[in-house]
Amino acid sequence: MTKETPDHLYFAFVPRSNTDSASYWWAAMRYMQAHRTLREIEPLVQRIYKRINDQQWPWVRGVPDEPHAGALTWEVPYAREIITANDKREASFIASQTLHYLRSALDHLIYHAAWFDAGTPQKQTQFPIFDDAAKWATKNGAAKHLRGVSQAHINVVEAAQPFNGGTWAADLQELSNADKHRFGVEVSPTLQIGIDFGSAVDDQARAGGKLARVDTVSLRLLLPPLENREFTDVFDAMFVGAADVINPFLQEQGISPLRLGPPHVISAESVSVADGGPGVS
């Protein structure tokens, strides 16, 4: 006899993902993911500092620079073991992913602002960044990318433009454009060694050579694409600037403002090293 009903019934409960209506929640989540991603660089920095602390840093050797009488070339051979190519690749990838989330947070913001303001989703929206007020005012400027966005919201975006002093936005655009279209953003972990020249003594192993004591060793994270500016300075400013843009929109929707602040990353901190004797081999 054929059963009219099955022995078991299965029900699937699928929560709403909030994609059928405008919400600034998406911009906030992207921003927070950028924040979490950048924090991933901290273990890398800590590993490098451990290598610095585990290394002996007593003295460096200055050998005569033959083409220049009286000049010395300072050799620190053990420094090569502190920062590796993999360290640079890892730091660069973390920065690349951070840029992606931070830039997309602003683009999501504008898409949903246009949806809220116009009542329907708009095409070709994005967070525009211009370094020239004249370009901002053209048909391919704000008018193109902020279609459907209210004047009050446009004013918030305009205040963040590079032509209004928003250098963080200019940095974001320069790094993000290269990262998306050409190659990943380059972050260069760099060892900075402080030498006490007042301690220099003659090198008994080489005529004309000197031995000088190392007194501090520092790690710096530099951005070669931005003329070797400090990584943390640039990214901290981008996080603060982006939050200042996003927060007014969040408050309109009753979403708590972003209060994370820039991620803390150790950089450019000196490590004092112990005294040692002139026994460099």
C-alpha positions in Angstrom: 0.0 0.0 0.0 1.4 3.3 -1.0 1.9 5.8 1.8 0.5 9.2 1.3 2.9 10.9 3.7 6.6 10.2 4.3 7.9 8.8 7.5 10.1 11.9 8.1 9.8 15.5 7.4 12.7 18.0 7.3 12.5 21.7 7.8 15.3 24.1 6.8 15.5 27.4 8.7 17.6 30.0 6.8 18.3 33.3 8.5 17.9 36.4 6.5 21.2 37.8 5.3 19.9 41.4 4.9 20.7 41.6 1.2 17.2 42.6 0.1 17.4 46.1 1.6 20.0 48.8 2.1 22.2 48.6 5.2 25.4 50.2 6.3 26.1 47.1 8.3 28.1 45.8 5.3 30.5 48.8 5.4 31.0 48.3 9.1 31.7 44.6 8.7 34.3 45.2 6.0 36.0 47.8 8.1 36.1 45.5 11.1 37.5 42.7 8.9 40.3 45.1 7.7 41.0 45.8 11.4 41.3 42.1 12.2 43.4 41.4 9.1 46.0 44.1 9.9 46.3 42.6 13.4 47.7 39.5 11.8 51.0 41.3 11.2 51.6 41.5 14.9 52.7 37.8 15.3 55.1 38.4 12.4 56.6 41.4 14.1 56.9 39.5 17.4 58.8 36.7 15.6 61.3 39.2 14.1 61.8 40.8 17.5 62.5 37.4 19.0 65.2 36.8 16.5 66.6 40.2 17.3 66.7 39.4 21.0 68.1 35.9 20.4 71.0 37.3 18.4 74.3 38.5 19.8 74.9 42.1 18.8 78.2 43.1 20.4 80.2 44.7 17.7 80.3 45.4 14.0 83.4 45.6 11.8 84.3 48.6 9.7 86.7 47.5 6.8 88.7 50.0 4.8 86.8 51.2 1.7 89.6 50.9 -0.9 88.4 53.5 -3.4 88.0 56.1 -0.7 91.0 56.6 1.5 90.0 56.9 5.2 86.4 55.6 4.6 85.0 52.4 6.2 82.4 50.0 5.0 80.5 48.5 8.0 79.8 44.8 7.9 77.0 43.2 10.0 76.8 39.7 8.5 74.5 38.2 11.1 71.8 40.8 10.3 70.8 38.9 7.2 69.4 36.1 9.4 67.0 38.4 11.2 64.5 39.4 8.4 63.8 36.9 5.5 62.2 37.2 2.1 59.2 35.2 3.6 58.8 37.9 6.2 58.5 40.5 3.5 56.0 38.5 1.5 53.8 37.8 4.6 53.8 41.5 5.6 53.0 42.5 2.1 50.1 40.0 1.7 48.5 41.1 5.0 48.7 44.8 3.9 47.2 43.8 0.5 44.2 42.1 2.2 43.8 45.0 4.6 43.6 47.4 1.7 41.0 45.3 -0.1 38.7 45.3 2.9 39.2 48.9 3.8 38.6 50.1 0.2 35.6 47.9 -0.2 34.1 49.2 3.1 33.9 52.6 1.5 32.5 51.4 -1.7 29.8 49.4 0.1 29.0 52.5 2.1 28.3 54.5 -1.1 26.3 51.8 -2.7 24.0 51.5 0.3 23.8 55.3 0.7 22.6 55.6 -2.9 20.1 52.8 -2.2 18.8 54.6 0.9 18.6 58.0 -0.7 17.2 57.1 -4.1 15.0 54.2 -2.9 16.5 51.7 -5.3 20.0 50.3 -5.9 22.1 52.4 -8.3 24.7 51.2 -10.8 28.4 52.2 -11.1 28.6 53.7 -7.6 31.8 53.8 -5.7 33.6 55.9 -3.1 35.3 58.5 -5.3 38.8 59.9 -4.5 40.0 63.0 -6.3 43.0 65.2 -5.7 41.6 68.0 -7.8 38.4 69.9 -7.0 37.9 70.6 -10.7 37.8 66.9 -11.5 35.4 66.3 -8.7 33.0 68.8 -10.3 33.0 67.2 -13.7 30.4 64.7 -15.1 32.9 61.9 -14.6 33.6 63.0 -11.0 31.2 63.0 -8.0 28.1 63.1 -10.3 29.1 59.7 -11.9 30.1 57.8 -8.8 27.6 59.3 -6.3 24.5 58.9 -8.5 21.4 58.9 -6.2 23.3 60.0 -3.1 21.8 62.9 -1.2 23.7 66.2 -1.0 24.1 65.8 2.8 25.9 62.5 2.2 27.9 63.9 -0.7 29.2 66.6 1.6 30.6 64.0 4.0 32.4 62.3 1.1 33.7 65.6 -0.3 35.1 66.6 3.1 37.4 63.5 3.0 38.8 64.2 -0.4 42.5 64.8 -0.9 41.8 68.3 -2.3 40.3 69.0 1.1 43.3 67.7 3.0 42.3 64.0 3.1 45.8 62.7 2.5 44.8 59.3 4.0 42.3 58.9 1.0 45.0 59.7 -1.5 47.3 57.1 0.1 44.5 54.5 0.1 43.8 55.1 -3.6 47.4 55.0 -4.7 48.1 51.8 -2.8 44.8 50.1 -3.6 45.0 50.8 -7.3 48.4 49.3 -7.6 47.4 46.4 -5.5 44.3 45.6 -7.6 45.7 46.2 -11.0 49.4 45.6 -11.0 51.0 43.9 -8.0 50.5 43.5 -4.3 51.4 46.4 -2.1 55.1 46.2 -0.9 55.8 46.3 2.8 59.5 46.2 3.7 60.4 45.0 7.3 63.7 46.9 7.8 66.4 46.4 10.4 67.9 49.6 11.8 71.1 49.3 13.8 72.4 52.0 16.0 76.2 52.0 16.4 78.2 53.8 19.1 81.0 55.3 17.1 82.5 56.7 20.2 83.3 53.1 21.2 85.2 52.3 18.0 88.6 50.6 18.5 91.2 49.3 16.1 90.5 45.9 14.6 93.5 43.7 15.4 92.5 41.3 12.6 92.7 43.8 9.8 94.9 46.8 9.4 93.0 50.1 9.1 89.8 48.4 10.2 87.6 49.4 13.2 85.3 47.6 15.6 82.3 49.6 17.0 79.7 48.6 19.5 76.0 48.1 18.6 73.9 49.8 21.2 70.3 49.5 19.7 68.5 47.5 17.1 65.1 48.5 15.7 62.5 47.1 13.4 60.8 49.5 11.0 58.0 48.6 8.6 58.4 50.8 5.5 56.3 51.4 2.4 58.6 51.7 -0.7 55.6 52.7 -2.9 55.1 55.8 -0.7 58.8 56.9 -0.5 59.5 54.6 2.4 57.0 56.2 4.7 56.2 54.3 8.0 53.7 51.6 7.4 51.9 52.2 10.7 51.6 55.9 10.2 50.0 55.5 6.8 47.6 52.7 7.8 46.6 54.3 11.1 45.6 57.4 9.2 43.6 55.4 6.7 41.7 53.6 9.5 40.9 56.8 11.4 39.9 58.6 8.2 37.6 55.8 7.0 35.9 55.6 10.4 35.3 59.3 10.3 33.5 58.9 7.0 31.5 55.7 7.9 30.4 56.6 11.4 27.8 59.4 10.4 26.1 56.9 8.1 26.0 54.2 10.8 24.5 56.5 13.3 21.7 57.4 10.9 20.7 53.7 10.8 21.1 53.3 14.6 24.2 51.2 14.3 26.9 51.7 16.9 29.8 53.8 15.6 33.2 52.3 15.0 35.3 52.9 18.1 38.1 50.4 17.4 40.8 52.9 16.6 43.8 52.0 14.5 45.2 48.5 15.1 48.2 48.4 17.4 51.3 47.2 15.6 54.7 47.3 17.1 57.2 49.2 14.8 60.3 51.3 15.1 60.8 50.3 18.6 64.5 50.0 19.7 65.9 47.0 21.5 68.9 47.8 23.7 71.6 45.1 23.4 74.1 43.9 25.9 77.7 45.1 25.8 80.2 42.7 24.3 83.9 42.5 23.6 85.7 43.1 20.3 85.7 39.4 19.5 84.0 39.5 16.1 85.1 36.7 13.8 
